[in-house]
Amino acid sequence: MPLSTPVRSRPVLVFDGDCGFCTSAVRVIERRVRPRCDVTPWQRADLAALGVSAERAQHEVLWVTPVGRVYGGAQAVAKLLLSAGGVWSVVGAVVTLPPARWGALGVYRLVADNRHRLSRTAAACAPPDRRSDRA
C-alpha cells in the first residue's frame, strides 16, 4: 500500500521569522484577529511538505490550506481574515474581490518591499538582493 501525504486539519500561515516587522505583525494578528490556523516561520517549516519553495516563502506571507492549496501575499491575508470569522471574515471576503483585491495587492507589495524600513532587524527584512551577508 503506497504512503500518501497526510492531510492537515488546519491551514498554515507561513511568515518570515527573521523579520521583526513580520513577527510583530503576526503576533498582533494572533492576539487580535485570532485566525483559525497554525502559524510558523518559514525558517522552521517543512516547506517541501507544505508544497512551497524557500524563494516564495522569502518573498511573501503564505496561506497553505489543509489540502495543499497555496495563497500568497494579500490573498494569504484575505484567507487569514476569512478564517477568523465575524467581522474579520467580511473584510477578508471584500479583499478577495476586485477592485479591493487590486488595492490590497498594491498595499501588500508596498509594505513587503519596504519592511526593512519598518523593522529594527532591518538587515533580515531587506529583500534578498539588498541583504548583507550574515554570519
N, CA, C and O atoms as a GROMACS GRO file, in nm:
protein
  540
    1MET      N    1   0.084  -0.117   0.000
    1MET     CA    2   0.000   0.000   0.000
    1MET      C    3   0.089   0.124   0.000
    1MET      O    4   0.173   0.138   0.089
    2PRO      N    5   0.073   0.216  -0.099
    2PRO     CA    6   0.160   0.333  -0.106
    2PRO      C    7   0.126   0.432   0.005
    2PRO      O    8   0.011   0.446   0.047
    3LEU      N    9   0.230   0.500   0.050
    3LEU     CA   10   0.211   0.603   0.150
    3LEU      C   11   0.163   0.730   0.082
    3LEU      O   12   0.210   0.763  -0.027
    4SER      N   13   0.072   0.800   0.146
    4SER     CA   14   0.026   0.926   0.089
    4SER      C   15   0.063   1.039   0.183
    4SER      O   16   0.090   1.019   0.302
    5THR      N   17   0.063   1.159   0.128
    5THR     CA   18   0.092   1.276   0.208
    5THR      C   19  -0.024   1.300   0.302
    5THR      O   20  -0.139   1.305   0.258
    6PRO      N   21   0.002   1.315   0.430
    6PRO     CA   22  -0.109   1.337   0.524
    6PRO      C   23  -0.176   1.472   0.498
    6PRO      O   24  -0.110   1.570   0.466
    7VAL      N   25  -0.306   1.475   0.514
    7VAL     CA   26  -0.381   1.598   0.502
    7VAL      C   27  -0.385   1.663   0.639
    7VAL      O   28  -0.422   1.599   0.738
    8ARG      N   29  -0.348   1.789   0.645
    8ARG     CA   30  -0.353   1.863   0.771
    8ARG      C   31  -0.497   1.897   0.803
    8ARG      O   32  -0.580   1.906   0.713
    9SER      N   33  -0.527   1.915   0.930
    9SER     CA   34  -0.663   1.950   0.969
    9SER      C   35  -0.683   2.102   0.972
    9SER      O   36  -0.797   2.149   0.971
   10ARG      N   37  -0.573   2.178   0.976
   10ARG     CA   38  -0.583   2.324   0.980
   10ARG      C   39  -0.492   2.387   0.875
   10ARG      O   40  -0.389   2.330   0.838
   11PRO      N   41  -0.531   2.504   0.827
   11PRO     CA   42  -0.440   2.576   0.737
   11PRO      C   43  -0.316   2.621   0.812
   11PRO      O   44  -0.313   2.624   0.936
   12VAL      N   45  -0.213   2.655   0.736
   12VAL     CA   46  -0.087   2.702   0.795
   12VAL      C   47  -0.053   2.839   0.738
   12VAL      O   48  -0.055   2.859   0.616
   13LEU      N   49  -0.022   2.933   0.826
   13LEU     CA   50   0.028   3.064   0.786
   13LEU      C   51   0.179   3.059   0.799
   13LEU      O   52   0.232   3.030   0.907
   14VAL      N   53   0.249   3.086   0.691
   14VAL     CA   54   0.396   3.082   0.688
   14VAL      C   55   0.446   3.225   0.668
   14VAL      O   56   0.406   3.293   0.574
   15PHE      N   57   0.534   3.270   0.758
   15PHE     CA   58   0.584   3.407   0.753
   15PHE      C   59   0.735   3.406   0.774
   15PHE      O   60   0.794   3.302   0.803
   16ASP      N   61   0.797   3.523   0.759
   16ASP     CA   62   0.942   3.537   0.775
   16ASP      C   63   0.974   3.561   0.922
   16ASP      O   64   0.955   3.671   0.973
   17GLY      N   65   1.023   3.459   0.988
   17GLY     CA   66   1.054   3.468   1.130
   17GLY      C   67   1.179   3.548   1.162
   17GLY      O   68   1.202   3.582   1.278
   18ASP      N   69   1.260   3.580   1.062
   18ASP     CA   70   1.379   3.663   1.083
   18ASP      C   71   1.346   3.812   1.078
   18ASP      O   72   1.427   3.895   1.118
   19CYS      N   73   1.228   3.844   1.029
   19CYS     CA   74   1.188   3.984   1.012
   19CYS      C   75   1.111   4.031   1.135
   19CYS      O   76   1.006   3.976   1.168
   20GLY      N   77   1.163   4.132   1.202
   20GLY     CA   78   1.098   4.185   1.321
   20GLY      C   79   0.960   4.241   1.290
   20GLY      O   80   0.866   4.220   1.368
   21PHE      N   81   0.944   4.311   1.179
   21PHE     CA   82   0.814   4.365   1.141
   21PHE      C   83   0.715   4.252   1.119
   21PHE      O   84   0.602   4.258   1.168
   22CYS      N   85   0.756   4.149   1.045
   22CYS     CA   86   0.668   4.036   1.014
   22CYS      C   87   0.627   3.963   1.142
   22CYS      O   88   0.510   3.930   1.162
   23THR      N   89   0.724   3.938   1.229
   23THR     CA   90   0.697   3.867   1.354
   23THR      C   91   0.602   3.948   1.441
   23THR      O   92   0.509   3.891   1.499
   24SER      N   93   0.624   4.077   1.452
   24SER     CA   94   0.536   4.162   1.532
   24SER      C   95   0.395   4.164   1.474
   24SER      O   96   0.297   4.156   1.548
   25ALA      N   97   0.386   4.175   1.343
   25ALA     CA   98   0.254   4.177   1.278
   25ALA      C   99   0.179   4.047   1.303
   25ALA      O  100   0.059   4.048   1.332
   26VAL      N  101   0.248   3.935   1.293
   26VAL     CA  102   0.184   3.805   1.316
   26VAL      C  103   0.138   3.793   1.460
   26VAL      O  104   0.030   3.742   1.486
   27ARG      N  105   0.218   3.839   1.555
   27ARG     CA  106   0.179   3.831   1.696
   27ARG      C  107   0.055   3.915   1.724
   27ARG      O  108  -0.033   3.873   1.800
   28VAL      N  109   0.046   4.034   1.664
   28VAL     CA  110  -0.073   4.118   1.680
   28VAL      C  111  -0.194   4.048   1.618
   28VAL      O  112  -0.302   4.046   1.678
   29ILE      N  113  -0.176   3.991   1.502
   29ILE     CA  114  -0.286   3.919   1.435
   29ILE      C  115  -0.332   3.801   1.520
   29ILE      O  116  -0.452   3.777   1.533
   30GLU      N  117  -0.237   3.727   1.577
   30GLU     CA  118  -0.276   3.613   1.662
   30GLU      C  119  -0.359   3.659   1.781
   30GLU      O  120  -0.456   3.593   1.818
   31ARG      N  121  -0.322   3.772   1.842
   31ARG     CA  122  -0.394   3.822   1.961
   31ARG      C  123  -0.527   3.888   1.926
   31ARG      O  124  -0.626   3.865   1.996
   32ARG      N  125  -0.530   3.967   1.821
   32ARG     CA  126  -0.648   4.048   1.792
   32ARG      C  127  -0.744   3.984   1.693
   32ARG      O  128  -0.866   3.990   1.712
   33VAL      N  129  -0.692   3.922   1.588
   33VAL     CA  130  -0.777   3.866   1.483
   33VAL      C  131  -0.815   3.722   1.516
   33VAL      O  132  -0.927   3.678   1.488
   34ARG      N  133  -0.722   3.649   1.575
   34ARG     CA  134  -0.740   3.509   1.613
   34ARG      C  135  -0.781   3.418   1.496
   34ARG      O  136  -0.888   3.357   1.498
   35PRO      N  137  -0.695   3.411   1.396
   35PRO     CA  138  -0.726   3.323   1.283
   35PRO      C  139  -0.724   3.177   1.325
   35PRO      O  140  -0.654   3.139   1.419
   36ARG      N  141  -0.799   3.098   1.256
   36ARG     CA  142  -0.803   2.953   1.284
   36ARG      C  143  -0.702   2.885   1.193
   36ARG      O  144  -0.735   2.837   1.084
   37CYS      N  145  -0.578   2.882   1.240
   37CYS     CA  146  -0.469   2.824   1.161
   37CYS      C  147  -0.350   2.798   1.252
   37CYS      O  148  -0.345   2.844   1.366
   38ASP      N  149  -0.255   2.724   1.198
   38ASP     CA  150  -0.126   2.709   1.263
   38ASP      C  151  -0.036   2.817   1.204
   38ASP      O  152  -0.048   2.849   1.085
   39VAL      N  153   0.052   2.872   1.283
   39VAL     CA  154   0.141   2.980   1.239
   39VAL      C  155   0.284   2.934   1.258
   39VAL      O  156   0.321   2.885   1.364
   40THR      N  157   0.365   2.950   1.154
   40THR     CA  158   0.504   2.907   1.164
   40THR      C  159   0.593   2.994   1.076
   40THR      O  160   0.555   3.032   0.965
   41PRO      N  161   0.712   3.027   1.127
   41PRO     CA  162   0.809   3.096   1.040
   41PRO      C  163   0.859   3.000   0.933
   41PRO      O  164   0.873   2.880   0.957
   42TRP      N  165   0.885   3.052   0.816
   42TRP     CA  166   0.928   2.964   0.707
   42TRP      C  167   1.061   2.897   0.741
   42TRP      O  168   1.091   2.789   0.691
   43GLN      N  169   1.141   2.962   0.825
   43GLN     CA  170   1.271   2.907   0.860
   43GLN      C  171   1.259   2.776   0.940
   43GLN      O  172   1.353   2.697   0.942
   44ARG      N  173   1.145   2.753   1.004
   44ARG     CA  174   1.124   2.630   1.083
   44ARG      C  175   1.024   2.536   1.018
   44ARG      O  176   1.000   2.426   1.070
   45ALA      N  177   0.966   2.576   0.908
   45ALA     CA  178   0.862   2.496   0.844
   45ALA      C  179   0.922   2.390   0.753
   45ALA      O  180   1.032   2.406   0.699
   46ASP      N  181   0.849   2.282   0.736
   46ASP     CA  182   0.886   2.181   0.637
   46ASP      C  183   0.825   2.226   0.506
   46ASP      O  184   0.715   2.186   0.469
   47LEU      N  185   0.898   2.311   0.435
   47LEU     CA  186   0.846   2.374   0.314
   47LEU      C  187   0.810   2.271   0.207
   47LEU      O  188   0.710   2.287   0.136
   48ALA      N  189   0.890   2.167   0.196
   48ALA     CA  190   0.859   2.063   0.096
   48ALA      C  191   0.725   1.998   0.126
   48ALA      O  192   0.646   1.974   0.035
   49ALA      N  193   0.699   1.968   0.252
   49ALA     CA  194   0.571   1.907   0.290
   49ALA      C  195   0.455   2.002   0.266
   49ALA      O  196   0.343   1.959   0.239
   50LEU      N  197   0.482   2.132   0.277
   50LEU     CA  198   0.377   2.231   0.252
   50LEU      C  199   0.360   2.260   0.103
   50LEU      O  200   0.260   2.319   0.062
   51GLY      N  201   0.457   2.218   0.023
   51GLY     CA  202   0.447   2.239  -0.121
   51GLY      C  203   0.486   2.378  -0.166
   51GLY      O  204   0.435   2.428  -0.267
   52VAL      N  205   0.578   2.442  -0.092
   52VAL     CA  206   0.624   2.575  -0.130
   52VAL      C  207   0.775   2.580  -0.132
   52VAL      O  208   0.843   2.503  -0.064
   53SER      N  209   0.828   2.672  -0.212
   53SER     CA  210   0.973   2.687  -0.222
   53SER      C  211   1.020   2.791  -0.120
   53SER      O  212   0.943   2.876  -0.075
   54ALA      N  213   1.147   2.782  -0.085
   54ALA     CA  214   1.206   2.881   0.005
   54ALA      C  215   1.202   3.019  -0.059
   54ALA      O  216   1.181   3.118   0.010
   55GLU      N  217   1.221   3.026  -0.190
   55GLU     CA  218   1.217   3.154  -0.260
   55GLU      C  219   1.081   3.222  -0.243
   55GLU      O  220   1.073   3.342  -0.218
   56ARG      N  221   0.974   3.144  -0.258
   56ARG     CA  222   0.841   3.202  -0.243
   56ARG      C  223   0.816   3.242  -0.098
   56ARG      O  224   0.759   3.348  -0.072
   57ALA      N  225   0.858   3.159  -0.004
   57ALA     CA  226   0.837   3.189   0.137
   57ALA      C  227   0.914   3.314   0.180
   57ALA      O  228   0.870   3.386   0.269
   58GLN      N  229   1.028   3.340   0.117
   58GLN     CA  230   1.106   3.460   0.146
   58GLN      C  231   1.041   3.585   0.087
   58GLN      O  232   1.062   3.696   0.135
   59HIS      N  233   0.963   3.565  -0.017
   59HIS     CA  234   0.904   3.676  -0.093
   59HIS      C  235   0.772   3.727  -0.035
   59HIS      O  236   0.743   3.846  -0.043
   60GLU      N  237   0.693   3.637   0.025
   60GLU     CA  238   0.560   3.677   0.070
   60GLU      C  239   0.508   3.584   0.179
   60GLU      O  240   0.552   3.470   0.191
   61VAL      N  241   0.414   3.635   0.257
   61VAL     CA  242   0.345   3.551   0.355
   61VAL      C  243   0.262   3.449   0.277
   61VAL      O  244   0.210   3.480   0.170
   62LEU      N  245   0.250   3.329   0.332
   62LEU     CA  246   0.178   3.223   0.261
   62LEU      C  247   0.068   3.163   0.349
   62LEU      O  248   0.083   3.151   0.471
   63TRP      N  249  -0.041   3.126   0.285
   63TRP     CA  250  -0.151   3.056   0.349
   63TRP      C  251  -0.163   2.923   0.276
   63TRP      O  252  -0.192   2.920   0.157
   64VAL      N  253  -0.142   2.814   0.348
   64VAL     CA  254  -0.148   2.681   0.288
   64VAL      C  255  -0.270   2.610   0.346
   64VAL      O  256  -0.279   2.589   0.467
   65THR      N  257  -0.362   2.573   0.259
   65THR     CA  258  -0.485   2.507   0.304
   65THR      C  259  -0.454   2.363   0.346
   65THR      O  260  -0.348   2.311   0.312
   66PRO      N  261  -0.545   2.300   0.419
   66PRO     CA  262  -0.522   2.161   0.459
   66PRO      C  263  -0.499   2.064   0.343
   66PRO      O  264  -0.433   1.962   0.359
   67VAL      N  265  -0.553   2.096   0.225
   67VAL     CA  266  -0.533   2.007   0.109
   67VAL      C  267  -0.416   2.051   0.022
   67VAL      O  268  -0.390   1.991  -0.082
   68GLY      N  269  -0.343   2.156   0.066
   68GLY     CA  270  -0.221   2.195  -0.004
   68GLY      C  271  -0.231   2.310  -0.100
   68GLY      O  272  -0.132   2.341  -0.167
   69ARG      N  273  -0.345   2.376  -0.111
   69ARG     CA  274  -0.355   2.494  -0.198
   69ARG      C  275  -0.281   2.609  -0.130
   69ARG      O  276  -0.296   2.630  -0.010
   70VAL      N  277  -0.202   2.683  -0.208
   70VAL     CA  278  -0.118   2.788  -0.152
   70VAL      C  279  -0.162   2.924  -0.205
   70VAL      O  280  -0.178   2.944  -0.325
   71TYR      N  281  -0.182   3.017  -0.112
   71TYR     CA  282  -0.214   3.156  -0.145
   71TYR      C  283  -0.101   3.241  -0.090
   71TYR      O  284  -0.049   3.214   0.018
   72GLY      N  285  -0.064   3.344  -0.164
   72GLY     CA  286   0.045   3.429  -0.119
   72GLY      C  287   0.007   3.575  -0.111
   72GLY      O  288  -0.088   3.619  -0.175
   73GLY      N  289   0.083   3.650  -0.032
   73GLY     CA  290   0.067   3.794  -0.024
   73GLY      C  291  -0.068   3.837   0.028
   73GLY      O  292  -0.117   3.786   0.129
   74ALA      N  293  -0.129   3.932  -0.042
   74ALA     CA  294  -0.258   3.988   0.000
   74ALA      C  295  -0.367   3.881   0.007
   74ALA      O  296  -0.454   3.888   0.093
   75GLN      N  297  -0.362   3.784  -0.083
   75GLN     CA  298  -0.464   3.680  -0.079
   75GLN      C  299  -0.445   3.587   0.041
   75GLN      O  300  -0.542   3.531   0.092
   76ALA      N  301  -0.322   3.570   0.085
   76ALA     CA  302  -0.297   3.494   0.208
   76ALA      C  303  -0.357   3.568   0.327
   76ALA      O  304  -0.415   3.507   0.417
   77VAL      N  305  -0.342   3.699   0.328
   77VAL     CA  306  -0.400   3.781   0.435
   77VAL      C  307  -0.552   3.772   0.431
   77VAL      O  308  -0.617   3.763   0.535
   78ALA      N  309  -0.609   3.775   0.310
   78ALA     CA  310  -0.756   3.762   0.297
   78ALA      C  311  -0.803   3.628   0.352
   78ALA      O  312  -0.903   3.622   0.423
   79LYS      N  313  -0.732   3.520   0.322
   79LYS     CA  314  -0.770   3.387   0.372
   79LYS      C  315  -0.758   3.383   0.524
   79LYS      O  316  -0.842   3.323   0.592
   80LEU      N  317  -0.656   3.446   0.578
   80LEU     CA  318  -0.638   3.454   0.722
   80LEU      C  319  -0.759   3.524   0.785
   80LEU      O  320  -0.814   3.476   0.884
   81LEU      N  321  -0.799   3.637   0.727
   81LEU     CA  322  -0.915   3.711   0.779
   81LEU      C  323  -1.043   3.628   0.767
   81LEU      O  324  -1.125   3.627   0.860
   82LEU      N  325  -1.061   3.561   0.656
   82LEU     CA  326  -1.179   3.476   0.638
   82LEU      C  327  -1.186   3.368   0.745
   82LEU      O  328  -1.295   3.334   0.792
   83SER      N  329  -1.072   3.314   0.783
   83SER     CA  330  -1.069   3.206   0.882
   83SER      C  331  -1.107   3.252   1.021
   83SER      O  332  -1.150   3.172   1.104
   84ALA      N  333  -1.092   3.382   1.048
   84ALA     CA  334  -1.116   3.434   1.182
   84ALA      C  335  -1.264   3.446   1.216
   84ALA      O  336  -1.302   3.448   1.333
   85GLY      N  337  -1.348   3.453   1.114
   85GLY     CA  338  -1.491   3.466   1.138
   85GLY      C  339  -1.531   3.607   1.175
   85GLY      O  340  -1.447   3.697   1.181
   86GLY      N  341  -1.658   3.626   1.200
   86GLY     CA  342  -1.711   3.756   1.241
   86GLY      C  343  -1.683   3.864   1.138
   86GLY      O  344  -1.681   3.839   1.018
   87VAL      N  345  -1.662   3.985   1.189
   87VAL     CA  346  -1.638   4.099   1.101
   87VAL      C  347  -1.510   4.081   1.019
   87VAL      O  348  -1.499   4.132   0.908
   88TRP      N  349  -1.412   4.009   1.076
   88TRP     CA  350  -1.288   3.985   1.001
   88TRP      C  351  -1.315   3.908   0.873
   88TRP      O  352  -1.251   3.935   0.771
   89SER      N  353  -1.409   3.816   0.875
   89SER     CA  354  -1.437   3.738   0.754
   89SER      C  355  -1.502   3.826   0.647
   89SER      O  356  -1.483   3.802   0.528
   90VAL      N  357  -1.576   3.927   0.688
   90VAL     CA  358  -1.634   4.021   0.591
   90VAL      C  359  -1.522   4.099   0.524
   90VAL      O  360  -1.521   4.115   0.401
   91VAL      N  361  -1.428   4.146   0.603
   91VAL     CA  362  -1.313   4.219   0.547
   91VAL      C  363  -1.235   4.127   0.452
   91VAL      O  364  -1.198   4.169   0.343
   92GLY      N  365  -1.212   4.004   0.495
   92GLY     CA  366  -1.141   3.908   0.410
   92GLY      C  367  -1.213   3.882   0.279
   92GLY      O  368  -1.150   3.872   0.174
   93ALA      N  369  -1.344   3.871   0.284
   93ALA     CA  370  -1.423   3.847   0.162
   93ALA      C  371  -1.412   3.965   0.067
   93ALA      O  372  -1.398   3.947  -0.054
   94VAL      N  373  -1.417   4.086   0.121
   94VAL     CA  374  -1.404   4.205   0.038
   94VAL      C  375  -1.267   4.208  -0.030
   94VAL      O  376  -1.256   4.243  -0.148
   95VAL      N  377  -1.163   4.171   0.044
   95VAL     CA  378  -1.027   4.174  -0.010
   95VAL      C  379  -1.008   4.073  -0.124
   95VAL      O  380  -0.916   4.087  -0.204
   96THR      N  381  -1.094   3.972  -0.132
   96THR     CA  382  -1.080   3.874  -0.241
   96THR      C  383  -1.142   3.920  -0.372
   96THR      O  384  -1.122   3.858  -0.476
   97LEU      N  385  -1.218   4.029  -0.368
   97LEU     CA  386  -1.291   4.075  -0.486
   97LEU      C  387  -1.229   4.200  -0.548
   97LEU      O  388  -1.183   4.289  -0.477
   98PRO      N  389  -1.228   4.204  -0.684
   98PRO     CA  390  -1.183   4.328  -0.748
   98PRO      C  391  -1.286   4.438  -0.718
   98PRO      O  392  -1.404   4.405  -0.706
   99PRO      N  393  -1.251   4.562  -0.706
   99PRO     CA  394  -1.118   4.622  -0.715
   99PRO      C  395  -1.041   4.620  -0.583
   99PRO      O  396  -0.923   4.656  -0.580
  100ALA      N  397  -1.107   4.580  -0.473
  100ALA     CA  398  -1.037   4.576  -0.344
  100ALA      C  399  -0.915   4.485  -0.351
  100ALA      O  400  -0.812   4.514  -0.290
  101ARG      N  401  -0.924   4.374  -0.424
  101ARG     CA  402  -0.812   4.282  -0.437
  101ARG      C  403  -0.692   4.352  -0.498
  101ARG      O  404  -0.579   4.332  -0.454
  102TRP      N  405  -0.716   4.434  -0.600
  102TRP     CA  406  -0.605   4.505  -0.665
  102TRP      C  407  -0.541   4.604  -0.569
  102TRP      O  408  -0.418   4.615  -0.564
  103GLY      N  409  -0.624   4.676  -0.494
  103GLY     CA  410  -0.571   4.770  -0.394
  103GLY      C  411  -0.493   4.698  -0.287
  103GLY      O  412  -0.386   4.743  -0.246
  104ALA      N  413  -0.546   4.584  -0.240
  104ALA     CA  414  -0.478   4.507  -0.136
  104ALA      C  415  -0.344   4.456  -0.187
  104ALA      O  416  -0.245   4.456  -0.114
  105LEU      N  417  -0.340   4.413  -0.311
  105LEU     CA  418  -0.214   4.366  -0.370
  105LEU      C  419  -0.111   4.478  -0.370
  105LEU      O  420   0.005   4.456  -0.334
  106GLY      N  421  -0.152   4.598  -0.411
  106GLY     CA  422  -0.061   4.712  -0.414
  106GLY      C  423  -0.010   4.749  -0.276
  106GLY      O  424   0.109   4.774  -0.257
  107VAL      N  425  -0.101   4.754  -0.179
  107VAL     CA  426  -0.062   4.787  -0.042
  107VAL      C  427   0.030   4.679   0.015
  107VAL      O  428   0.131   4.710   0.077
  108TYR      N  429  -0.006   4.552  -0.008
  108TYR     CA  430   0.078   4.443   0.042
  108TYR      C  431   0.218   4.454  -0.016
  108TYR      O  432   0.316   4.445   0.058
  109ARG      N  433   0.230   4.472  -0.146
  109ARG     CA  434   0.361   4.477  -0.211
  109ARG      C  435   0.440   4.597  -0.160
  109ARG      O  436   0.561   4.585  -0.139
  110LEU      N  437   0.375   4.712  -0.139
  110LEU     CA  438   0.442   4.830  -0.087
  110LEU      C  439   0.501   4.802   0.051
  110LEU      O  440   0.617   4.834   0.078
  111VAL      N  441   0.421   4.742   0.139
  111VAL     CA  442   0.469   4.710   0.274
  111VAL      C  443   0.579   4.604   0.268
  111VAL      O  444   0.683   4.618   0.333
  112ALA      N  445   0.555   4.497   0.192
  112ALA     CA  446   0.653   4.388   0.184
  112ALA      C  447   0.788   4.436   0.129
  112ALA      O  448   0.893   4.395   0.178
  113ASP      N  449   0.782   4.522   0.028
  113ASP     CA  450   0.907   4.570  -0.031
  113ASP      C  451   0.981   4.670   0.059
  113ASP      O  452   1.099   4.697   0.038
  114ASN      N  453   0.912   4.723   0.159
  114ASN     CA  454   0.973   4.823   0.246
  114ASN      C  455   0.977   4.780   0.392
  114ASN      O  456   1.000   4.863   0.480
  115ARG      N  457   0.955   4.652   0.419
  115ARG     CA  458   0.950   4.606   0.558
  115ARG      C  459   1.083   4.626   0.629
  115ARG      O  460   1.086   4.641   0.752
  116HIS      N  461   1.192   4.627   0.556
  116HIS     CA  462   1.321   4.652   0.619
  116HIS      C  463   1.330   4.793   0.677
  116HIS      O  464   1.411   4.819   0.766
  117ARG      N  465   1.248   4.883   0.627
  117ARG     CA  466   1.244   5.019   0.681
  117ARG      C  467   1.153   5.028   0.804
  117ARG      O  468   1.159   5.126   0.878
  118LEU      N  469   1.070   4.927   0.825
  118LEU     CA  470   0.973   4.926   0.933
  118LEU      C  471   1.016   4.842   1.051
  118LEU      O  472   0.941   4.828   1.148
  119SER      N  473   1.135   4.784   1.045
  119SER     CA  474   1.178   4.688   1.144
  119SER      C  475   1.310   4.725   1.207
  119SER      O  476   1.395   4.789   1.145
  120ARG      N  477   1.327   4.683   1.331
  120ARG     CA  478   1.456   4.700   1.399
  120ARG      C  479   1.560   4.603   1.345
  120ARG      O  480   1.680   4.629   1.354
  121THR      N  481   1.515   4.493   1.290
  121THR     CA  482   1.606   4.394   1.231
  121THR      C  483   1.611   4.416   1.080
  121THR      O  484   1.580   4.326   1.002
  122ALA      N  485   1.648   4.535   1.041
  122ALA     CA  486   1.641   4.577   0.902
  122ALA      C  487   1.715   4.485   0.805
  122ALA      O  488   1.665   4.460   0.696
  123ALA      N  489   1.831   4.435   0.842
  123ALA     CA  490   1.908   4.350   0.750
  123ALA      C  491   1.832   4.223   0.717
  123ALA      O  492   1.833   4.178   0.602
  124ALA      N  493   1.767   4.164   0.814
  124ALA     CA  494   1.693   4.040   0.790
  124ALA      C  495   1.568   4.064   0.707
  124ALA      O  496   1.522   3.974   0.637
  125CYS      N  497   1.514   4.185   0.713
  125CYS     CA  498   1.390   4.216   0.642
  125CYS      C  499   1.414   4.268   0.502
  125CYS      O  500   1.320   4.278   0.423
  126ALA      N  501   1.536   4.301   0.469
  126ALA     CA  502   1.565   4.355   0.337
  126ALA      C  503   1.542   4.249   0.230
  126ALA      O  504   1.560   4.130   0.256
  127PRO      N  505   1.504   4.292   0.110
  127PRO     CA  506   1.492   4.196   0.001
  127PRO      C  507   1.625   4.124  -0.019
  127PRO      O  508   1.730   4.182   0.008
  128PRO      N  509   1.623   3.999  -0.065
  128PRO     CA  510   1.747   3.921  -0.078
  128PRO      C  511   1.858   3.992  -0.154
  128PRO      O  512   1.975   3.975  -0.120
  129ASP      N  513   1.825   4.070  -0.256
  129ASP     CA  514   1.929   4.137  -0.333
  129ASP      C  515   1.992   4.254  -0.259
  129ASP      O  516   2.094   4.308  -0.302
  130ARG      N  517   1.931   4.295  -0.145
  130ARG     CA  518   1.986   4.406  -0.066
  130ARG      C  519   2.042   4.362   0.068
  130ARG      O  520   2.088   4.446   0.146
  131ARG      N  521   2.037   4.233   0.097
  131ARG     CA  522   2.087   4.185   0.226
  131ARG      C  523   2.238   4.176   0.224
  131ARG      O  524   2.300   4.139   0.123
  132SER      N  525   2.297   4.211   0.338
  132SER     CA  526   2.441   4.188   0.351
  132SER      C  527   2.459   4.045   0.398
  132SER      O  528   2.366   3.986   0.453
  133ASP      N  529   2.574   3.990   0.376
  133ASP     CA  530   2.598   3.853   0.422
  133ASP      C  531   2.594   3.849   0.574
  133ASP      O  532   2.656   3.931   0.642
  134ARG      N  533   2.519   3.751   0.626
  134ARG     CA  534   2.509   3.736   0.771
  134ARG      C  535   2.590   3.615   0.811
  134ARG      O  536   2.588   3.513   0.743
  135ALA      N  537   2.660   3.626   0.922
  135ALA     CA  538   2.741   3.514   0.970
  135ALA      C  539   2.656   3.416   1.046
  135ALA      O  540   2.706   3.315   1.094
   0.00000   0.00000   0.00000
